[in-house]
Amino acid sequence: MKHITRTLSMATAGAVLISGAAFAQEGDLPDTFTVATASQGGTYFIYGAGWANLVAEELGIQASTESTDGPVQNATLVHTGDVDFGMVTMGPALAAWEGESPLAPGEEHTDMRAVFPMYQTPFEVIALAGSGIEGVSDLEGKRVGAGPAGGTPGTYVPEILETLGINAEISFGGASDQAGQVQDGLIDAFAFAAGLPIAAFAELNAQTDVNIFAFTDEEVQTLVDSNASFSPYTIAGGTYDGFDEDRNTIAMWNMAIAHKDVPEELVYQVTKIVMENNERMVSVHSAAAETLPENFEYNTFLPWHPGAVRWFEENGYDIPDELVGE
């Protein structure tokens, strides 16, 4: 674990220097805080910078965001204290909590705390219109991008394809990069999961003719039955220009997290600002339409930070006793 922490610290040196200031005396606000996001072209990158900047503006302090490989890495960075805040989907978060993170196997990530609910992350696929790829079954034998290896799709797309009995050549990379690889013919399709609309998909759709698709009803049921972290989800028609029909898929919930030692007052203020400014959050990214306090219930295992508990309980939301963190 020491080797892993040292490697992460070198990769995010700026975050370490900044986050150290955030572990201030309880009750004080630090001068700055750090948020781990994900790769450019993904929703985390936009959404994370948006709420960090909103909080910084409201509190008059500085925020720094760190581009990462996504939830798997974010969980470890928060657990080790290399960053103050991060964002995770609940599947990778549960694996990390139980010591099954592929980045730090055997290390139970028990220093993570929940802060606020974000939105659901649905899975979908994009390919060029002339490729003949119109459904997941057409990915058999194809070159398929799955986003960063430490992200939600990078973790679960291989599992999804295996569950559906589809053999494909999987590659990993940033969202913007892999959308470009589809356009350049370097990969046949890009399977991703993020808040909607996915910026990299929307950009590629604006540049060339594409197919954007998800799963059949039978495939959705098979996947939901295979993994308790998956739930059915409908992507509304019109999410992308030219795609007017609803599409069925699966999704996972996302939560913002913090290290347990981030000052209670800072986490309280972060929760308050994000939960009480939904209209401004939606202006950052439309996925924030689900960034609502009542969605706290979709966290069923991760203890809430005391600062978040204070805000939720002040506003009439009952956090289960077993999920009140220290």
N, C-alpha and C positions, 0 to 999 in steps of 0.2 A: 504494500500500500504506500510505503514511503516513496518508492520509485515512481509510482503512478502520480502521487501528489506533486513530486518534484517536476515531472514531465509536464503536467498541466500548468504548474506555476510558471515554467519557462515559456509555455505557449501563450499565456495570458498575463504577462508580467505587468502590464499597465493596470489590469484589473486588481492584481494583488496589492499594488501600492495604494490604489484608491480604496479598496474595500477595507483595508486595515483601519482607516479613519472612521469607518462606519460603526465599528465595535466600540462605541463611546459609552460613557456612563449612562445607565438606564434613566430615562426621563429627558435626556438631552437629544437634540437633533444634530446629526453630524453635518459636516460641510459638504459631503458628497456621498453618493452610493453608486453601486455597479449592478447592472442587469445583464445576465447571459441570455442571448437571443437564439439565432440560428443563421443559416446561410442566406446570402442575398437572393431575392426572388421568391422567398418563402414568406408566409404570413407572420411567423414569429419575428422576423427581422423588422418588419414594418410596425406591427402591433407593439412589440417590446419597446422600440424607440419612442413610439407614440405615448405610451403610458408613463415611461420614464421621464420624458420631457414635460408632460402634463404635471406630474408630481413635482419635478424640479422647479417649474414655473410657479406653482402654487405655494411652495415652501421657501422659495428663494435660495435654493441650494443647487449644487451641480449634480448632474447625472452622467454616467458613462455606460455605454452599451458595448458588449463584447460579442462579435460574431463567432458562433460555435457550430458544431456539427448537429446540434439539436438536443432533444430531451435527455438522451442517454448521457451525454457529456454534461449537460446542465445539472442533472441530478448530482453527479460527482463533484462538480465545481462548487455547488452550494453546500453539499455535505462536508467537504473539506475546508470550507471557509475561504476559498479562492475568489469567490464573488459573493455579494450580499443577497441578491435575488436572482431567480431564474424562472423558466417556464417549462412545464413538463406535461406530456400526455400521461394518463393514469396507468396505462399498460407498462411503459418503461419505468415509471415511478414506483409501481408495486414491485417490479423485478429488483430495482435498486434497493428498496426498503428491505426486501427479504434476502439481500446479499447475492442476488443473481444478475447483477449488472455485467454485461460483457466487457465493460471498461475496467471494472474493479471487482472481479468475481471473488466471492467469499466475504466481502466487506459489506455489512449491513449499514445502509445509509440512513441511520436513525437520527441524524442531526438536521434533516430537512423538516420544515414546517410549512403548512398551507397558509396562503395569504388571501387570495380571492379566486373565485371561479372565472374562467375565461370564456371558452366556447367549445363547440364540438369540432373535431378534425375529421372530415370525411375523406375517403380514398377515391381517387379517380385516375384516369389514364388519358394521355394525349398522344396522338400519332398523326403523321401527315395524311391528308385525305387520299392521296394516290397510293398509299401503302397497302391498301386492302385490309388493314387492321381496323375492325369495327367493334370488336368485343374482346373480353378477356381470353376467351378460348382461342382467339387468333394469335395470342402471344406465344403459343407453342413453338419452340425452336428459335424464337426471336431474341434480339439483343434489347434488353429492357433496363433503362435507368431507374434507380430507386432512391435518388436523393443521397444526402450524406449518410455514411455508414452509421453514425451515432444518432440519426434522427428517427422519428416514428416510422416513416415509410421504409427507410433503410433497414430497420429492425423487423418490420412486419410484412413488407411486400414479399420477401422470399418465403415466409411462412404461409402467406395467403396463396401464392402460386402452388406451393407444395400441397396444401390442403385441397386445392382444386384439381390436382393431378396434372399441372402444367409445368413442363420443363422449359426454362428460358435461361439465357445467359445474362446474369445480373451484373450491372456495374454501378458504381457509386460516385457521387459528385454533388456540387452545389446545384440548387434549383435552376438558377439562370443558366449555368453552364450546360446542364443536361437538356434544357429546353433548346438551347443552341445546337446541341449535338443531334437532336431530332431533326432540326431544320437542315443541318449539314449532312444528314444521312449517316452519321457515325453510330447512332443507335436507332432502333426501329420504333421504340415507344418509350415514354417516360411515365412511370406510375408513381404518384405522389400523394401525400396527405397533408392538408393544411386548411386553415380557415378560408372561407370562400369570399370573393373569388381569389384563386391562386394567381398571384401577380405574374409569375413566369408563364402560366397557361394563357392568361389574358393577353400578354404581350405577343406570344407566338401566334395566337389566334388573330391578332391584328395585322400580323406580318405575312401570313400565308394561309392556305386552306388546310384545315386540320379536322380530325375526328376527336371529340372529347366524349368519353364513355365511362361507364362503371360496371355494375354487375347485373346479371339476370336475377329474378326473384329467387330461383332455386339456388344460385350461387350465394346470395345474401343469407339465406337460411342455413346453408352449409357452414358458412363462416361464423355466423352468430352462435351456432351450436358448437363450434370448435374452440371458441375463445370467449371467456366471460367478459373480457374488456371490450368486445365489439358489440355495437348495438345498431339496429336498422336506422337508416337515414335517407331522406329524400332531398336531392339537389334540385332546387326549384328551376323551372324553365326560365330563361332570360338571365341566368347568372353570368353567362358569356354571350356576347353578341352572336346571333345566328343559331343559337341552341335554345329553342323555345319549349322543348318537351322536358317534363320532369324526368329525373333519372334516379334509380334506386341504388343505394350503396351501403357501406357500413361506416361507422365513425367511432371515435374515442373522445372523451372529455379531456379538457386541458385545465390545469390549475397553475397559478403563480405561486412560487414557493420562496422561502427565505431560510437562511441559516438560523438556528435556534437562538444564537447570541446577538443577532441584529437587534438594536435597541427597540423596546416595546413601543415607545412613542413614535419612532419612524414607521414601524409596521402599521400602527394604528392610523397614522396620517396617510400612508399609501392606500390602505384599505378604504378609508373614508373618501379620499379624493377620487379613486377609481369607481367605487360603488355609487357615489353620489353625482357622477358626471357622465352618465351613459351617453347622452347626446354628443358630448365632445369625444368620447371614445369611439362612437360610431363614425364620426368624421375622420378619425384616424384610419379605421378599417371597418367595413361593414360586418365582419364576423363578430364585432363587439356588440351586436344586437343581442347576443346571448350572455354578455357580461353583466349579469344581474344577480343581486344578492341571494334570491331564492334558489339559485342553482348551486349553492354551497352543498346541497344534499347529495350531489354526485361525487363528492369525496367521501368514500366509505372507510378509509383506512389510515390516512395520513393525519397526524395530529396538527391542529391549527396553532399558529403562533399566538401567544397571549395578546399581542397587539391587535390581531385580527379578531380574536374572540371578544375582546372588549367592544370593538365596533359593532359586530354582529349582535351581541347581546343587548347593547344599548338601543339597537334598532328593532328589537323584537324577534330575532332569529335565535333559536335554541340550538347551540352546538352540543351534541351528545357528550356526556361526561368523559367517556373513554377516548374522545378525540380532542380534548382540551390539553394542549401541550404545555410543557414547562419552558 
